[in-house]
């Protein structure tokens, strides 16, 4: 690219598509009526939907408590946590 005086103009490098990654960890209580099959359905749903969002995570449950880690693009993690 040249300026009006015929000099080469510096072009900025193309954007690299940088995405801010967020890791969210939290603990919550299970609803008393939540069954093992309900938890399995949640996991199946996450396995199906989260890869397209660039989100990975871990879900652990014991004694009526969930511990979850979500990691991925900040906007996607925030949207999932808001549900």
SESE-757287 format. One line per 3 residues: number of its first residue (from 0); their letters; for each residue x, y, z of C-alpha. Coordinates in pm, whole numbers, plus 32768, in hexadecimal, padded with zeros to 4 digits. Layout:
BEGIN
NUM> a> X Y Z; ...;
REM end
This chain:
BEGIN
0> xxx> 8000 8000 8000; 808A 8156 7FA1; 8046 82B0 802D;
3> xxx> 7FEA 83D7 7F4E; 8160 842C 7F41; 81B9 82D3 7EBE;
6> xxx> 8250 8250 8002; 8208 80F8 8089; 8109 8103 819F;
9> xxx> 812C 8015 82C2; 8006 7F28 82E5; 7FA9 7EB5 8440;
12> xxx> 7FB9 7D3D 846E; 7E70 7C85 8448; 7DB2 7C45 8587;
15> xxx> 7E02 7AF9 8623; 7CA3 7AB4 869F; 7D16 7ABB 8808;
18> xxx> 7C0B 7A3D 88F8; 7C15 7A75 8A6D; 7BFD 7927 8B21;
21> xxx> 7B46 7913 8C6B; 7B4A 7802 8D71; 7A25 77FC 8E60;
24> xxx> 7A16 7717 8F90; 78E9 7700 9070; 782F 7627 9167;
27> xxx> 76B6 75FE 9176; 75B7 7524 9224; 74ED 7423 9163;
30> xxx> 7375 7443 9160; 72EE 732F 9243; 7224 7292 9128;
33> xxx> 7351 727C 903A; 7391 7110 8FDD; 74C7 7067 8F54;
36> xxx> 7420 7053 8DFF; 73E3 71CC 8E0F; 7556 7207 8E51;
39> xxx> 75B4 711D 8D33; 74C8 71DE 8C4D; 7574 7324 8CB0;
42> xxx> 76C9 7290 8C60; 764F 7207 8B13; 75BF 735A 8AB6;
45> xxx> 7706 740B 8B10; 77D3 730F 8A47; 76F6 7351 891B;
48> xxx> 76E4 74CF 892A; 7820 7551 89D2; 7928 74F1 88CB;
51> xxx> 7880 75D3 87C9; 789E 76F0 88C4; 7A0C 76A6 8909;
54> xxx> 79B9 764E 8A71; 7A48 7531 8B3C; 7A0E 74D8 8CA4;
57> xxx> 79ED 73EA 8DC4; 78BB 7392 8E91; 78D9 72D5 8FD7;
60> xxx> 77C4 727F 90C8; 77BF 71E3 9221; 76E2 7203 9350;
63> xxx> 75E4 72E3 92A5; 76EB 73DF 9234; 776E 7434 90D8;
66> xxx> 78CB 74B5 9093; 78F1 7537 8F32; 7A06 75CF 8E62;
69> xxx> 79BB 7679 8D17; 7ACD 76F9 8C32; 7AB5 77A3 8AE0;
72> xxx> 7A71 78F1 8A3C; 7A02 79E3 8B4C; 78BC 7A3A 8A9F;
75> xxx> 785B 78CB 8A7A; 78B5 7870 8BE1; 77EC 7998 8C63;
78> xxx> 76C0 7933 8B8E; 76CA 77CD 8C10; 76ED 783B 8D7A;
81> xx> 75C3 7926 8D53; 74DD 7802 8CF4;
REM end
